[in-house]
Amino acid sequence: MNHFLSIAVFVACTTTKALGQANTDTNKSSIPMMFTYSLIDSNTLTDVNGKTDTSGTPDNSAEKVFERVEIEASFPGGDAIWRRYLERNLDGSTPTKNGAPEGTYTVVVQFIVDKEGNISDVKALTNHGYGMEAEVVRVIKKGPKWSPAIQDGRLVKAYRKQPVTFMVISEKKTKKNKKQD
């Protein structure tokens, strides 16, 4: 019988930054940070349904949820604090407890941050199973308020996506690596 052990949970905070914004995170943690830089034309806005508003002014509808904004919603304290929150609250042994085979699994969860900073509509975009998506959804749902996104100087509802990578390795490989050290 093979025994498996979850050895790590990698949390990659993905942010979309407008042209000209610099990465000011100087944390040299061993957990990788991934940043996606997108060029954003602030005169063209796209809502979740793919409709384009070229007026330069966001729709005042309370239902509009932006995929791209000038300033992304952010966790109080920044990406490093968000990553620490996830690392401390996620159960990295979830896939092992649920019988996941050896491998690397990246779960992606999407959620909305509203104008008041509340998190809603948390849902997994991947389906690896073994309880991983449910675990990430659980931790994001119970999190504190965020700083809302800003478009044209106004607070707006916007989507965020959070990838989390679970690694399941066999105990045999873990013991073998320890002997080599």
KOLNUDREN-569134 format. One record per atom (N, C-alpha, C): x, y, z; residue number from 0; atom name; residue in one letter. Coordinates in nm, 2 decimals. Layout:
! KOLNUDREN-569134
X:Y:Z:NUM:CA:A
...
//
This chain:
! KOLNUDREN-569134
0.08:-0.12:0.00:0:N:M
0.00:0.00:0.00:0:CA:M
0.09:0.12:0.00:0:C:M
0.06:0.21:-0.09:1:N:N
0.14:0.34:-0.10:1:CA:N
0.08:0.44:0.00:1:C:N
0.17:0.51:0.07:2:N:H
0.13:0.62:0.16:2:CA:H
0.17:0.75:0.09:2:C:H
0.08:0.84:0.09:3:N:F
0.10:0.97:0.03:3:CA:F
0.10:1.08:0.14:3:C:F
0.17:1.18:0.12:4:N:L
0.19:1.29:0.21:4:CA:L
0.18:1.42:0.13:4:C:L
0.09:1.51:0.18:5:N:S
0.09:1.64:0.12:5:CA:S
0.21:1.72:0.18:5:C:S
0.30:1.77:0.10:6:N:I
0.41:1.84:0.16:6:CA:I
0.40:1.99:0.16:6:C:I
0.33:2.04:0.06:7:N:A
0.33:2.18:0.05:7:CA:A
0.20:2.24:-0.01:7:C:A
0.17:2.36:0.03:8:N:V
0.06:2.43:-0.04:8:CA:V
0.13:2.56:-0.09:8:C:V
0.13:2.58:-0.22:9:N:F
0.18:2.70:-0.27:9:CA:F
0.07:2.80:-0.30:9:C:F
0.08:2.92:-0.26:10:N:V
-0.02:3.02:-0.28:10:CA:V
0.04:3.12:-0.37:10:C:V
-0.02:3.14:-0.49:11:N:A
0.03:3.24:-0.58:11:CA:A
-0.08:3.35:-0.58:11:C:A
-0.04:3.47:-0.54:12:N:C
-0.13:3.58:-0.55:12:CA:C
-0.12:3.65:-0.68:12:C:C
-0.22:3.65:-0.76:13:N:T
-0.22:3.70:-0.89:13:CA:T
-0.29:3.84:-0.89:13:C:T
-0.22:3.93:-0.94:14:N:T
-0.27:4.07:-0.94:14:CA:T
-0.26:4.12:-1.09:14:C:T
-0.36:4.20:-1.13:15:N:T
-0.35:4.26:-1.25:15:CA:T
-0.32:4.41:-1.23:15:C:T
-0.21:4.46:-1.28:16:N:K
-0.17:4.60:-1.26:16:CA:K
-0.18:4.68:-1.38:16:C:K
-0.23:4.80:-1.37:17:N:A
-0.24:4.89:-1.48:17:CA:A
-0.10:4.93:-1.53:17:C:A
-0.08:4.97:-1.65:18:N:L
0.04:5.02:-1.70:18:CA:L
0.10:5.12:-1.61:18:C:L
0.23:5.11:-1.58:19:N:G
0.30:5.21:-1.50:19:CA:G
0.30:5.18:-1.35:19:C:G
0.22:5.08:-1.30:20:N:Q
0.22:5.05:-1.16:20:CA:Q
0.34:4.96:-1.13:20:C:Q
0.41:4.98:-1.03:21:N:A
0.53:4.90:-0.99:21:CA:A
0.49:4.80:-0.89:21:C:A
0.56:4.69:-0.88:22:N:N
0.55:4.59:-0.78:22:CA:N
0.63:4.63:-0.66:22:C:N
0.57:4.66:-0.55:23:N:T
0.64:4.71:-0.43:23:CA:T
0.66:4.61:-0.33:23:C:T
0.62:4.48:-0.35:24:N:D
0.64:4.37:-0.26:24:CA:D
0.78:4.33:-0.25:24:C:D
0.85:4.35:-0.14:25:N:T
0.99:4.32:-0.13:25:CA:T
1.01:4.19:-0.04:25:C:T
0.90:4.12:-0.02:26:N:N
0.91:4.00:0.06:26:CA:N
0.98:3.89:-0.02:26:C:N
1.09:3.83:0.04:27:N:K
1.17:3.73:-0.03:27:CA:K
1.14:3.59:0.01:27:C:K
1.01:3.57:0.03:28:N:S
0.96:3.44:0.08:28:CA:S
0.99:3.33:-0.02:28:C:S
1.00:3.20:0.03:29:N:S
1.03:3.09:-0.06:29:CA:S
0.90:3.05:-0.14:29:C:S
0.79:3.11:-0.10:30:N:I
0.66:3.08:-0.17:30:CA:I
0.66:3.17:-0.29:30:C:I
0.64:3.11:-0.41:31:N:P
0.65:3.20:-0.53:31:CA:P
0.53:3.29:-0.54:31:C:P
0.56:3.41:-0.59:32:N:M
0.46:3.51:-0.62:32:CA:M
0.45:3.52:-0.77:32:C:M
0.33:3.52:-0.82:33:N:M
0.32:3.54:-0.97:33:CA:M
0.24:3.66:-0.99:33:C:M
0.29:3.75:-1.08:34:N:F
0.22:3.87:-1.11:34:CA:F
0.18:3.87:-1.26:34:C:F
0.07:3.91:-1.29:35:N:T
0.02:3.92:-1.43:35:CA:T
0.01:4.07:-1.46:35:C:T
0.08:4.12:-1.56:36:N:Y
0.07:4.26:-1.59:36:CA:Y
-0.01:4.27:-1.72:36:C:Y
-0.12:4.34:-1.72:37:N:S
-0.21:4.36:-1.83:37:CA:S
-0.21:4.51:-1.87:37:C:S
-0.21:4.54:-2.00:38:N:L
-0.22:4.67:-2.04:38:CA:L
-0.37:4.70:-2.04:38:C:L
-0.41:4.81:-1.98:39:N:I
-0.56:4.84:-1.97:39:CA:I
-0.58:4.97:-2.03:39:C:I
-0.67:4.98:-2.12:40:N:D
-0.72:5.10:-2.18:40:CA:D
-0.83:5.15:-2.09:40:C:D
-0.82:5.25:-2.01:41:N:S
-0.92:5.29:-1.92:41:CA:S
-1.04:5.35:-1.98:41:C:S
-1.04:5.37:-2.11:42:N:N
-1.16:5.42:-2.19:42:CA:N
-1.24:5.30:-2.24:42:C:N
-1.19:5.18:-2.23:43:N:T
-1.27:5.06:-2.27:43:CA:T
-1.28:4.97:-2.15:43:C:T
-1.41:4.95:-2.11:44:N:L
-1.43:4.87:-1.99:44:CA:L
-1.51:4.74:-2.04:44:C:L
-1.48:4.63:-1.98:45:N:T
-1.55:4.50:-2.02:45:CA:T
-1.61:4.45:-1.89:45:C:T
-1.74:4.42:-1.90:46:N:D
-1.81:4.36:-1.79:46:CA:D
-1.80:4.21:-1.80:46:C:D
-1.86:4.14:-1.70:47:N:V
-1.85:3.99:-1.70:47:CA:V
-1.92:3.92:-1.82:47:C:V
-2.01:3.99:-1.88:48:N:N
-2.08:3.93:-1.99:48:CA:N
-2.01:3.96:-2.12:48:C:N
-1.89:4.02:-2.12:49:N:G
-1.82:4.05:-2.24:49:CA:G
-1.86:4.17:-2.31:49:C:G
-1.96:4.25:-2.26:50:N:K
-2.01:4.37:-2.32:50:CA:K
-1.90:4.48:-2.30:50:C:K
-1.88:4.56:-2.40:51:N:T
-1.78:4.67:-2.39:51:CA:T
-1.85:4.80:-2.38:51:C:T
-1.80:4.88:-2.29:52:N:D
-1.85:5.02:-2.26:52:CA:D
-1.74:5.11:-2.30:52:C:D
-1.75:5.18:-2.41:53:N:T
-1.64:5.27:-2.45:53:CA:T
-1.66:5.41:-2.41:53:C:T
-1.76:5.44:-2.33:54:N:S
-1.79:5.58:-2.29:54:CA:S
-1.69:5.63:-2.19:54:C:S
-1.61:5.55:-2.13:55:N:G
-1.51:5.60:-2.03:55:CA:G
-1.57:5.61:-1.89:55:C:G
-1.70:5.59:-1.88:56:N:T
-1.77:5.60:-1.75:56:CA:T
-1.84:5.47:-1.72:56:C:T
-1.81:5.41:-1.60:57:N:P
-1.87:5.28:-1.57:57:CA:P
-2.02:5.30:-1.56:57:C:P
-2.09:5.19:-1.59:58:N:D
-2.24:5.18:-1.58:58:CA:D
-2.27:5.19:-1.43:58:C:D
-2.37:5.27:-1.39:59:N:N
-2.40:5.29:-1.25:59:CA:N
-2.48:5.17:-1.20:59:C:N
-2.51:5.08:-1.28:60:N:S
-2.59:4.96:-1.24:60:CA:S
-2.52:4.89:-1.12:60:C:S
-2.60:4.85:-1.02:61:N:A
-2.54:4.78:-0.90:61:CA:A
-2.51:4.64:-0.94:61:C:A
-2.56:4.59:-1.06:62:N:E
-2.53:4.45:-1.10:62:CA:E
-2.40:4.44:-1.18:62:C:E
-2.34:4.55:-1.23:63:N:K
-2.22:4.54:-1.31:63:CA:K
-2.10:4.49:-1.23:63:C:K
-2.04:4.39:-1.28:64:N:V
-1.92:4.34:-1.21:64:CA:V
-1.80:4.34:-1.32:64:C:V
-1.70:4.41:-1.28:65:N:F
-1.59:4.44:-1.37:65:CA:F
-1.48:4.32:-1.37:65:C:F
-1.43:4.29:-1.48:66:N:E
-1.32:4.19:-1.49:66:CA:E
-1.19:4.27:-1.49:66:C:E
-1.19:4.38:-1.55:67:N:R
-1.07:4.47:-1.55:67:CA:R
-1.10:4.60:-1.50:67:C:R
-1.01:4.65:-1.41:68:N:V
-1.03:4.78:-1.35:68:CA:V
-0.89:4.85:-1.35:68:C:V
-0.90:4.98:-1.32:69:N:E
-0.78:5.06:-1.31:69:CA:E
-0.70:5.02:-1.18:69:C:E
-0.77:5.00:-1.07:70:N:I
-0.70:4.95:-0.95:70:CA:I
-0.78:4.83:-0.90:70:C:I
-0.71:4.72:-0.89:71:N:E
-0.77:4.59:-0.84:71:CA:E
-0.81:4.60:-0.70:71:C:E
-0.91:4.52:-0.66:72:N:A
-0.95:4.50:-0.52:72:CA:A
-0.82:4.44:-0.45:72:C:A
-0.80:4.48:-0.33:73:N:S
-0.68:4.43:-0.26:73:CA:S
-0.71:4.39:-0.12:73:C:S
-0.63:4.30:-0.07:74:N:F
-0.65:4.25:0.07:74:CA:F
-0.58:4.36:0.16:74:C:F
-0.64:4.39:0.27:75:N:P
-0.58:4.49:0.36:75:CA:P
-0.44:4.44:0.40:75:C:P
-0.34:4.52:0.38:76:N:G
-0.20:4.48:0.41:76:CA:G
-0.12:4.43:0.29:76:C:G
-0.19:4.41:0.18:77:N:G
-0.13:4.37:0.06:77:CA:G
-0.12:4.22:0.03:77:C:G
-0.06:4.19:-0.08:78:N:D
-0.05:4.05:-0.13:78:CA:D
0.03:3.96:-0.03:78:C:D
0.13:4.01:0.04:79:N:A
0.21:3.92:0.13:79:CA:A
0.12:3.88:0.25:79:C:A
0.04:3.97:0.30:80:N:I
-0.05:3.94:0.41:80:CA:I
-0.16:3.85:0.37:80:C:I
-0.21:3.87:0.24:81:N:W
-0.31:3.77:0.19:81:CA:W
-0.25:3.63:0.18:81:C:W
-0.13:3.62:0.12:82:N:R
-0.07:3.49:0.11:82:CA:R
-0.05:3.43:0.25:82:C:R
-0.01:3.51:0.35:83:N:R
0.01:3.45:0.48:83:CA:R
-0.13:3.40:0.54:83:C:R
-0.23:3.48:0.51:84:N:Y
-0.37:3.44:0.56:84:CA:Y
-0.40:3.30:0.50:84:C:Y
-0.38:3.29:0.37:85:N:L
-0.41:3.16:0.30:85:CA:L
-0.33:3.05:0.36:85:C:L
-0.20:3.07:0.37:86:N:E
-0.11:2.97:0.42:86:CA:E
-0.15:2.92:0.56:86:C:E
-0.19:3.01:0.64:87:N:R
-0.22:2.98:0.78:87:CA:R
-0.36:2.91:0.80:87:C:R
-0.45:2.94:0.70:88:N:N
-0.58:2.89:0.72:88:CA:N
-0.62:2.77:0.63:88:C:N
-0.54:2.74:0.52:89:N:L
-0.57:2.63:0.44:89:CA:L
-0.51:2.50:0.50:89:C:L
-0.58:2.39:0.49:90:N:D
-0.54:2.26:0.53:90:CA:D
-0.47:2.20:0.42:90:C:D
-0.33:2.20:0.42:91:N:G
-0.25:2.14:0.31:91:CA:G
-0.26:1.99:0.30:91:C:G
-0.32:1.93:0.40:92:N:S
-0.33:1.78:0.39:92:CA:S
-0.46:1.74:0.33:92:C:S
-0.55:1.83:0.29:93:N:T
-0.68:1.80:0.24:93:CA:T
-0.67:1.69:0.13:93:C:T
-0.59:1.71:0.02:94:N:P
-0.59:1.61:-0.08:94:CA:P
-0.55:1.47:-0.04:94:C:P
-0.45:1.47:0.06:95:N:T
-0.41:1.34:0.11:95:CA:T
-0.51:1.27:0.19:95:C:T
-0.58:1.35:0.27:96:N:K
-0.69:1.29:0.35:96:CA:K
-0.80:1.23:0.27:96:C:K
-0.82:1.29:0.14:97:N:N
-0.92:1.25:0.05:97:CA:N
-0.88:1.15:-0.06:97:C:N
-0.76:1.10:-0.04:98:N:G
-0.71:0.99:-0.13:98:CA:G
-0.66:1.04:-0.27:98:C:G
-0.61:1.16:-0.28:99:N:A
-0.56:1.21:-0.41:99:CA:A
-0.43:1.14:-0.44:99:C:A
-0.41:1.10:-0.57:100:N:P
-0.29:1.04:-0.61:100:CA:P
-0.17:1.14:-0.61:100:C:P
-0.05:1.09:-0.61:101:N:E
0.06:1.18:-0.62:101:CA:E
0.05:1.27:-0.74:101:C:E
0.09:1.40:-0.71:102:N:G
0.09:1.49:-0.82:102:CA:G
0.08:1.64:-0.77:102:C:G
0.08:1.73:-0.87:103:N:T
0.07:1.87:-0.84:103:CA:T
-0.07:1.92:-0.89:103:C:T
-0.14:1.99:-0.81:104:N:Y
-0.28:2.03:-0.84:104:CA:Y
-0.29:2.18:-0.82:104:C:Y
-0.32:2.25:-0.92:105:N:T
-0.34:2.40:-0.91:105:CA:T
-0.49:2.42:-0.91:105:C:T
-0.55:2.47:-0.80:106:N:V
-0.69:2.50:-0.79:106:CA:V
-0.70:2.65:-0.82:106:C:V
-0.80:2.69:-0.90:107:N:V
-0.83:2.83:-0.92:107:CA:V
-0.97:2.86:-0.87:107:C:V
-0.98:2.96:-0.79:108:N:V
-1.11:3.01:-0.73:108:CA:V
-1.13:3.15:-0.77:108:C:V
-1.25:3.18:-0.81:109:N:Q
-1.29:3.32:-0.85:109:CA:Q
-1.39:3.37:-0.75:109:C:Q
-1.39:3.50:-0.72:110:N:F
-1.48:3.56:-0.63:110:CA:F
-1.50:3.71:-0.66:110:C:F
-1.60:3.76:-0.61:111:N:I
-1.63:3.91:-0.63:111:CA:I
-1.60:3.98:-0.50:111:C:I
-1.54:4.10:-0.52:112:N:V
-1.53:4.19:-0.41:112:CA:V
-1.62:4.31:-0.44:112:C:V
-1.72:4.33:-0.36:113:N:D
-1.82:4.44:-0.39:113:CA:D
-1.76:4.58:-0.34:113:C:D
-1.85:4.68:-0.36:114:N:K
-1.81:4.82:-0.33:114:CA:K
-1.78:4.84:-0.18:114:C:K
-1.83:4.75:-0.10:115:N:E
-1.80:4.77:0.05:115:CA:E
-1.69:4.68:0.09:115:C:E
-1.63:4.60:0.00:116:N:G
-1.52:4.51:0.03:116:CA:G
-1.56:4.37:0.07:116:C:G
-1.69:4.34:0.06:117:N:N
-1.74:4.21:0.10:117:CA:N
-1.71:4.11:-0.01:117:C:N
-1.68:3.99:0.03:118:N:I
-1.65:3.88:-0.07:118:CA:I
-1.78:3.80:-0.09:118:C:I
-1.81:3.77:-0.22:119:N:S
-1.93:3.70:-0.25:119:CA:S
-1.90:3.61:-0.38:119:C:S
-2.00:3.53:-0.41:120:N:D
-2.00:3.45:-0.53:120:CA:D
-1.86:3.37:-0.55:120:C:D
-1.82:3.31:-0.44:121:N:V
-1.69:3.24:-0.44:121:CA:V
-1.72:3.10:-0.51:121:C:V
-1.65:3.07:-0.62:122:N:K
-1.66:2.95:-0.68:122:CA:K
-1.53:2.90:-0.75:122:C:K
-1.52:2.77:-0.75:123:N:A
-1.40:2.71:-0.81:123:CA:A
-1.41:2.71:-0.96:123:C:A
-1.30:2.74:-1.03:124:N:L
-1.30:2.73:-1.17:124:CA:L
-1.24:2.60:-1.22:124:C:L
-1.18:2.53:-1.13:125:N:T
-1.12:2.40:-1.16:125:CA:T
-1.20:2.29:-1.09:125:C:T
-1.17:2.17:-1.13:126:N:N
-1.24:2.06:-1.06:126:CA:N
-1.15:1.93:-1.05:126:C:N
-1.05:1.95:-0.97:127:N:H
-0.96:1.84:-0.94:127:CA:H
-1.02:1.74:-0.85:127:C:H
-1.11:1.79:-0.76:128:N:G
-1.17:1.70:-0.66:128:CA:G
-1.08:1.69:-0.54:128:C:G
-1.10:1.58:-0.46:129:N:Y
-1.03:1.54:-0.34:129:CA:Y
-1.04:1.65:-0.24:129:C:Y
-1.15:1.73:-0.24:130:N:G
-1.17:1.84:-0.14:130:CA:G
-1.09:1.96:-0.15:130:C:G
-1.00:1.97:-0.26:131:N:M
-0.91:2.09:-0.27:131:CA:M
-0.99:2.22:-0.30:131:C:M
-1.08:2.21:-0.40:132:N:E
-1.15:2.33:-0.43:132:CA:E
-1.24:2.38:-0.31:132:C:E
-1.31:2.28:-0.25:133:N:A
-1.39:2.31:-0.13:133:CA:A
-1.31:2.38:-0.02:133:C:A
-1.19:2.33:0.00:134:N:E
-1.10:2.39:0.10:134:CA:E
-1.06:2.53:0.07:134:C:E
-1.03:2.56:-0.05:135:N:V
-0.99:2.70:-0.09:135:CA:V
-1.11:2.79:-0.08:135:C:V
-1.23:2.74:-0.13:136:N:V
-1.35:2.82:-0.12:136:CA:V
-1.39:2.85:0.02:136:C:V
-1.37:2.75:0.11:137:N:R
-1.41:2.77:0.25:137:CA:R
-1.32:2.88:0.31:137:C:R
-1.19:2.88:0.29:138:N:V
-1.10:2.98:0.35:138:CA:V
-1.12:3.12:0.29:138:C:V
-1.15:3.13:0.16:139:N:I
-1.18:3.26:0.10:139:CA:I
-1.31:3.31:0.16:139:C:I
-1.41:3.23:0.17:140:N:K
-1.54:3.28:0.22:140:CA:K
-1.53:3.33:0.36:140:C:K
-1.45:3.27:0.44:141:N:K
-1.44:3.32:0.58:141:CA:K
-1.35:3.43:0.61:141:C:K
-1.28:3.48:0.50:142:N:G
-1.19:3.59:0.51:142:CA:G
-1.25:3.72:0.54:142:C:G
-1.16:3.82:0.58:143:N:P
-1.21:3.95:0.62:143:CA:P
-1.24:4.03:0.49:143:C:P
-1.29:4.15:0.52:144:N:K
-1.32:4.24:0.41:144:CA:K
-1.20:4.29:0.33:144:C:K
-1.22:4.32:0.21:145:N:W
-1.11:4.37:0.12:145:CA:W
-1.13:4.52:0.09:145:C:W
-1.03:4.58:0.03:146:N:S
-1.04:4.71:-0.02:146:CA:S
-1.10:4.70:-0.16:146:C:S
-1.21:4.76:-0.19:147:N:P
-1.27:4.74:-0.32:147:CA:P
-1.19:4.80:-0.44:147:C:P
-1.22:4.75:-0.56:148:N:A
-1.16:4.79:-0.68:148:CA:A
-1.20:4.94:-0.71:148:C:A
-1.12:5.00:-0.80:149:N:I
-1.16:5.14:-0.83:149:CA:I
-1.15:5.15:-0.99:149:C:I
-1.25:5.22:-1.04:150:N:Q
-1.26:5.25:-1.18:150:CA:Q
-1.31:5.39:-1.20:150:C:Q
-1.23:5.47:-1.27:151:N:D
-1.27:5.61:-1.29:151:CA:D
-1.30:5.68:-1.16:151:C:D
-1.22:5.65:-1.06:152:N:G
-1.23:5.72:-0.93:152:CA:G
-1.35:5.67:-0.85:152:C:G
-1.42:5.57:-0.89:153:N:R
-1.53:5.52:-0.81:153:CA:R
-1.51:5.37:-0.77:153:C:R
-1.56:5.34:-0.65:154:N:L
-1.55:5.20:-0.60:154:CA:L
-1.65:5.12:-0.68:154:C:L
-1.60:5.00:-0.73:155:N:V
-1.68:4.91:-0.82:155:CA:V
-1.67:4.77:-0.77:155:C:V
-1.77:4.69:-0.81:156:N:K
-1.76:4.54:-0.79:156:CA:K
-1.67:4.48:-0.89:156:C:K
-1.58:4.39:-0.85:157:N:A
-1.49:4.33:-0.95:157:CA:A
-1.45:4.19:-0.91:157:C:A
-1.42:4.11:-1.01:158:N:Y
-1.38:3.98:-0.99:158:CA:Y
-1.23:3.97:-0.95:158:C:Y
-1.20:3.87:-0.87:159:N:R
-1.06:3.83:-0.84:159:CA:R
-1.05:3.68:-0.86:159:C:R
-0.93:3.64:-0.90:160:N:K
-0.91:3.49:-0.91:160:CA:K
-0.79:3.46:-0.83:160:C:K
-0.80:3.35:-0.76:161:N:Q
-0.69:3.30:-0.67:161:CA:Q
-0.65:3.16:-0.70:161:C:Q
-0.52:3.14:-0.75:162:N:P
-0.47:3.01:-0.77:162:CA:P
-0.40:2.96:-0.64:162:C:P
-0.42:2.83:-0.61:163:N:V
-0.35:2.77:-0.50:163:CA:V
-0.31:2.63:-0.55:163:C:V
-0.18:2.60:-0.53:164:N:T
-0.12:2.47:-0.57:164:CA:T
-0.10:2.38:-0.45:164:C:T
-0.16:2.26:-0.46:165:N:F
-0.13:2.16:-0.37:165:CA:F
-0.04:2.05:-0.43:165:C:F
0.06:2.01:-0.35:166:N:M
0.15:1.90:-0.40:166:CA:M
0.13:1.78:-0.31:166:C:M
0.11:1.66:-0.37:167:N:V
0.10:1.54:-0.30:167:CA:V
0.22:1.45:-0.35:167:C:V
0.31:1.41:-0.26:168:N:I
0.42:1.33:-0.29:168:CA:I
0.42:1.21:-0.20:168:C:I
0.48:1.10:-0.25:169:N:S
0.49:0.98:-0.17:169:CA:S
0.59:0.99:-0.05:169:C:S
0.56:0.92:0.06:170:N:E
0.65:0.92:0.17:170:CA:E
0.78:0.86:0.13:170:C:E
0.78:0.77:0.04:171:N:K
0.91:0.70:-0.01:171:CA:K
1.00:0.81:-0.07:171:C:K
0.95:0.90:-0.15:172:N:K
1.03:1.00:-0.21:172:CA:K
1.08:1.10:-0.10:172:C:K
0.99:1.13:-0.01:173:N:T
1.03:1.22:0.10:173:CA:T
1.14:1.17:0.18:173:C:T
1.14:1.04:0.22:174:N:K
1.24:0.97:0.29:174:CA:K
1.37:0.97:0.21:174:C:K
1.36:0.94:0.08:175:N:K
1.48:0.93:-0.01:175:CA:K
1.55:1.06:-0.02:175:C:K
1.47:1.17:-0.03:176:N:N
1.53:1.30:-0.04:176:CA:N
1.60:1.34:0.09:176:C:N
1.54:1.30:0.21:177:N:K
1.61:1.33:0.34:177:CA:K
1.74:1.26:0.35:177:C:K
1.75:1.14:0.30:178:N:K
1.87:1.06:0.31:178:CA:K
1.98:1.13:0.22:178:C:K
1.94:1.19:0.11:179:N:Q
2.04:1.25:0.02:179:CA:Q
2.10:1.38:0.08:179:C:Q
2.02:1.45:0.17:180:N:D
2.06:1.57:0.23:180:CA:D
2.18:1.56:0.32:180:C:D
//
